[in-house]
């Protein structure tokens, strides 16, 4: 967990975890214990469609490589996707999986006319199990891929060596190879442009990342002696040493209202300066709200990780109520105790 100044980014280091022994808060915009780990064996279907590889099928689900069109055409890039259809309860992981898990990885060695391939990651779900918090996908998901060609107007032959981990009550690693050939032109119809685009629209963009940076700038100056930390992913923590939960509530709720009433301006990547040094380029205005979950030790001997977990649960109850509100976890309080507090809240 890194302290917020003029930067963002962070990790789940031990030093960061120790800070919640005092008084803290967590902000999110947006687990698993491995009981058994075995090598996965799956089956590849015999034939694929013109714009898709064969399915790789297992008892935990199936996956394939798909293309927006059955032909390359004359463009410099090709839109692809990794399509996962998972059995009920089984999950795969996001690029930053959280406390456990591994994201899917692809080795494109052996492909022809492929200069580079970049995977995009749709907004994931968050899972809690056995005291661990993980981030990933369940059900159906497509990871959009932009493939850049070495030679525009030439056929593309894809050889994707994929490794991924799927988990439920146990975790199973799999590896397979997905092959897909796309000619320059094709008489075949179809393709998966609509499916790939649907998930591409769920990929967090500049607006979200810019909004996080701007919200972080508000957190860095919160009143009440609070210190802001990046907790990982789209999460933040606020630490108020020596403060009671009732005192902290005033500062956090005030901050929630300020953020709600603020309009943030996010500029595009083209930020060239004009004659007077003013940044130009495409810009847009965004609004952000935060939901708040609160948990306290109430003077009891509760591990910081458990307080954090209860704050997370309160946070997601706040989200379920419609966001932009505060929910407090109910914990029994010993008479006369003076307690530190842990708060969690989420930008939505």
N, C-alpha and C positions, 0 to 999 in steps of 0.2 A: 504494500500500500504506500503510495508516494504522496507526500504533502503537496497540495495544490498551490502553485505560485503562478508563474506565467506559462506553465506547461500542463500537459495532461498525459495520461498513460499510467500504467501501474502493474503490480503483480500481487500475488498472494503470499508474500514472503513471511517468515516467522516474525520478523520485526514489525511488520504491519499488523499481524494477528495480535501481537502482545498489546497493541495500543488500546484494544477494546476492553482491557481489564479495568479501565476507568469509566469514561462516559462517552458514548459514541452515537453516530447516526449513519445510515447507509442510504445512498440514492441510486435508483436504477431507472433507466429509460425503458424501456422494454418492456441426483447423486446415486451415487451408486457404489456399493461394495462389490468387488469382483469375487463371487463365491467360487467360481470355477473358470479356468481359462484353458480352452482346448483349441487345437488347430481346426479351422473350418474346411469342410469339403462341400462343394456345391456342384450343380449340374448346369451346363450350358445348353440352351435349346438348339435344335438343329439348324434353324433358318431364321434370319431376321428380315424385316421389311426394308424397302429401298432406302429409307432415311433413318434406319435404326440397326444397331447391332443385334445379335442374338441375346436373349435374356440369360442372365446368370441366376439360377434358381437354387434356393436353399429352403430349409424348413422355416427359416426366420423371415423370408421374403424373397424378392427378386429385384434385379436392377439391369439396366442396359444403357448404352450410349445412343443418344438421338441427335438428329440434325434438323434445323429449321426447314431445310429443303433437301430433296434427294439429289441435287446437283450443286456444284460449286458456283457456277456462273462466272462473271467477269470481275467480281469484287476482290478486295485484298484480305477480307476477313470472312469467316464462316461462323454462324451461330450454332452452338452445340449445347447439349445438356446431359447430365448424369441423372437418370430417372430411377428413383428408389420407390418401391412399393413394399412396405414392411408389414409383417404379420402383427396382429394386435398385441400391444404391450412392448414390442421391440423398438429400439431406438438406434439412431446413428448420431454422430457428434458434429457440432459446429467447429469452425476453425480454431476457436479458443474454447475448449470443452468444459472448463471449470475445474472442479476438484478431482475429476477422474475422466477417463475416456481418451480416445484418439480420433482426430478427424480423418475423413477419407483422403488418401493421397494418390496421385497418378503419375506414373513415369511414362512419358511419351516416346521414349527411345524406340526406334524401329519404325516410326511413322515416316511417311514420305511427303515432301512439300509442306511440312509444318515448321514454321519459324518459332512460334511460341503459342502457348495456350494458357489462358488465365481463368481460374475458377472464381465465380462470384458467389456470395453466401447470403441467401435470403434470411430475413429476420427469424431467429430460432425461437424455440420454446425453452422454458426453464423447468428442470425436474429436481425433486428432493427425495432422497431415499437414504436410509441408514446414516443420517447425519451429514451426508455429502450433497453438495449442490452442483448439478451438471447442466450443460446447455447443449441443445441439439434438436433433433427432429424425430417425429413418429408419424405413422400412417404413410402418406405419400408426400414426396418432395422432389423437386428437380433443382439441381445445382447448375445454373447457367454457366456456359463456358464460351469465351471468345477465342477463336483460333485464328492466328495471323499466318497467312501463307508466305512461303518463300518466293513463290512465283505466282502472281495473279493470273487467272485464266488457265491454270493447269490443274489437273486432277489431284485430289487429296486422298491419301491412304492413311488411316488412323490405326495405331496400335497402342491401346491404353492399358498399361499394366496397373491395375487398381488394387490397393490395400485399404481395408476398412474394418472397423470394430463395431459389432452390433451387440446390444445389451438388453437384458430384461432382469431376471433374477441371477443370471450368469452372463458373462461376456464371452463372445466368440469372435476371434479374428478370422477374416477371410481374405483371400487374394485370388484374383482372376485376371484374364486378359480379354478386353473387348475390342473387336476389330470392326472397322466400318470404312468402306470405300465410297467416295463421292466423286463421280465423273464431272467433267466440265458441263456437260449437258445430259439431260435424261428425259425420256418419254414418260417416265413414271410420274404419277401425281401424288399429292399429299405432302407430308412433312409435318413437323411439330413446332412450327413457328409460334402458334397461339399458346401452346402449353409452355414453351420456354419463356415467352414474353410475360406470361402470367406470374411466373416465379421471379423473373427479372425485376418486375415492378415491386417486389417485396424486399429487394436488396437495399439496405440502408444507404442513403446517398449523402451528398454534401450537406443537405439541409440538416440531417440528423447529427452528423459529426460536428458541424458548425454550431448547432444548437447546444450540444454537450459542452463545447469549449466556452460558449457564452454563459451557460448556466454555471460552469465551474468558476468563472470570473465573479459571479455573484456569491457563490459559496465561500470563496477566498476571503470575503470581507464581511462575513456574517457577524452579527453582534453577539455579546454574551461570553466572549472568550473562547468561542468555538474554533477549532482548527479543522480544515477540510483536507481529505485524502482521497486519492483515486483508489478504488477498491478492486478494479479489474473490469474489463469489458465496458459496459455502460453503467457502471456503479460507482458511487462515491460514499465516503463516510465522513461524518462530522463528530469530533470529539470535544466534549465540554468538561474538562477536569473539575471535579468538586461540585458540580451543579446537580440539583434535584430535577426530576423529570418535569415537575410543574414549572420550574424556571425555564428550562430548555424549550418547553412547548411554545412559550411566547415568542422566542426568537425564530423557531422553525416555522411557526404558522405565519408570522410576519413575512418571512422569506418566501413562503408558498404564495402569499397574495401578491408580493412584489413581482415574482416570476410570472404569475398568471396575467398580470396587467402589463407586462413588458412585451414589446415587439422587437424581435431580433432581426438584423439585416445580415444575410449570408450572401457573400459574393462568390461567383464562379471561379474556376481555376485561372481564367484569364484576368490577371490583376495588374495589367500594365498601367503605369502612371502617366497622367497627362502633363501639360506644361507646368502646372503649379504643384506637381507632386501628389495630386489627388488620384487615388486608385480608381481605375475604370473597369468596365467589364460587366457581364450579366450579374444581376443581384436579385434576390427575392426576400420577402419578409416572412418570418415564421413566428408562430406562437407556441409556447411550451407550458404545460402544467405539470405539477408534481403531486404524487400521492404519498402519504406519510403513514408509516407503521411504527408504533412505539412499544418497547418492552423494557422492563426494569428488573433489577435483581431484588429490589425491596429488602436489601440487607441480608438476604439469604445467600447461602453458599452455592451459587449457580455458576457454572463454567461460562466464560465469555462466549464460547462457540454456541452454547445453548441459548444464551440471551440473544445472540445474533440470529439464530434460527427462529426464535419466537418473534423477533422483530420482522423477519422476512415473511413469516406466516401472517402477521398483522398487515404487512404491506400488501400482500396479495388479496387480503380481504378488502382493503381500501380500494384496490383496483376493481374488484368485483362489484363494489358499490357504485362504480361509475367514475372513479379516478378523481383527482383534485380534491382529496379529502384526507382526514386523519382517522386511523383506527388504532386503539390501544389494546395490547395483549393483556389478558386478565391473569394476574399472578397474586397469590396471597401475600400479604405484607405483615411482618412481625411488628408488634407494638413498639413504638419509639425508635424504629430503625431509621437511619439516614442512609440513603442508597444512591449509587450511581445509576445512570439510565442509558439505555441503548435505543436509538431511534433509527428507523429505516424509512426512506421515502423514494418515490420513483417518478421520473419525468415520463410523461405519456403522450 
